[in-house]
Amino acid sequence: MLAPSHIVLLGLVILLALVVFGPKRLPELGQGVGRAIQEFKHASSQAAREFNTTSSDLKSAVSLNTATPEVVPILVPTNGSQPTAVPSASEQTQNS
């Protein structure tokens, strides 16, 4: 909601624009500002659409790749000698 002081300030800006640009150029200036706002809205909606399609593509790609990653065994030295491989979780379940 506009307060009375905002309305006065807006009137002063419009009056200043009228004095600086003149009554003949003011409609052209308004059209230019309107086109710029329209182009900005179009570009922002296009960017939002692109973001949404990219994120949905990534979500579908991640959901297709649901396989668990392969666990690489870690080499742990036993008693200062040669390191031995620690069995992975899948190897432990196969051995039991």
C-alpha positions in Angstrom: 0.0 0.0 0.0 1.3 3.4 -0.9 1.6 5.9 1.9 0.9 9.6 1.2 4.6 10.4 1.3 5.2 7.7 -1.4 2.5 9.2 -3.6 4.0 12.7 -3.3 7.5 11.2 -4.1 6.1 9.4 -7.2 4.5 12.7 -8.4 7.8 14.5 -8.0 9.6 11.8 -10.0 7.0 12.0 -12.8 7.2 15.8 -12.8 11.0 15.7 -12.9 10.9 13.2 -15.8 8.5 15.5 -17.6 10.8 18.5 -17.2 14.0 16.6 -18.2 12.7 14.6 -21.1 9.8 16.8 -22.3 6.2 15.9 -23.2 7.2 14.5 -26.6 9.8 12.0 -25.4 8.0 10.9 -22.3 5.6 8.4 -24.1 8.6 6.9 -26.0 10.5 6.5 -22.7 7.4 4.8 -21.1 7.2 2.4 -24.0 10.9 1.6 -23.7 10.5 0.9 -20.0 7.4 -1.3 -20.7 9.3 -3.3 -23.3 12.2 -3.7 -20.9 9.9 -5.0 -18.2 8.2 -7.4 -20.6 11.5 -8.7 -21.9 12.8 -9.2 -18.3 9.6 -11.2 -17.4 10.0 -13.3 -20.5 13.6 -14.0 -19.8 13.0 -14.9 -16.1 10.2 -17.2 -16.9 12.3 -18.9 -19.6 15.2 -19.3 -17.1 12.8 -20.8 -14.5 11.4 -23.2 -17.2 14.9 -24.3 -18.1 15.9 -24.7 -14.5 12.8 -26.9 -13.8 13.4 -29.1 -16.8 17.1 -29.5 -16.0 16.3 -30.4 -12.3 13.6 -32.9 -13.4 16.1 -34.4 -15.9 18.7 -34.8 -13.1 16.1 -36.3 -10.7 15.1 -38.9 -13.3 18.8 -39.6 -14.0 19.5 -40.1 -10.3 16.4 -42.3 -9.8 17.5 -44.5 -12.8 20.9 -45.0 -11.2 19.7 -46.6 -7.9 22.4 -49.3 -7.8 24.6 -49.1 -4.7 28.1 -48.0 -5.4 30.9 -50.7 -5.3 32.7 -50.7 -2.0 36.5 -50.8 -2.4 38.3 -52.8 0.3 40.7 -50.8 2.5 44.2 -52.2 3.1 45.0 -52.3 6.8 48.5 -53.4 8.1 48.1 -56.3 10.5 51.3 -56.5 12.6 53.6 -54.2 10.8 54.0 -56.6 7.9 52.2 -56.7 4.6 48.8 -55.0 4.5 45.8 -57.2 4.1 42.4 -56.4 2.6 39.5 -55.8 4.9 36.5 -57.7 3.5 33.7 -55.6 2.2 30.1 -55.9 3.6 29.1 -58.1 0.6 32.0 -60.4 1.1 31.2 -60.7 4.8 27.6 -61.7 4.0 28.8 -64.3 1.5 31.3 -65.8 3.9 28.7 -66.3 6.7 
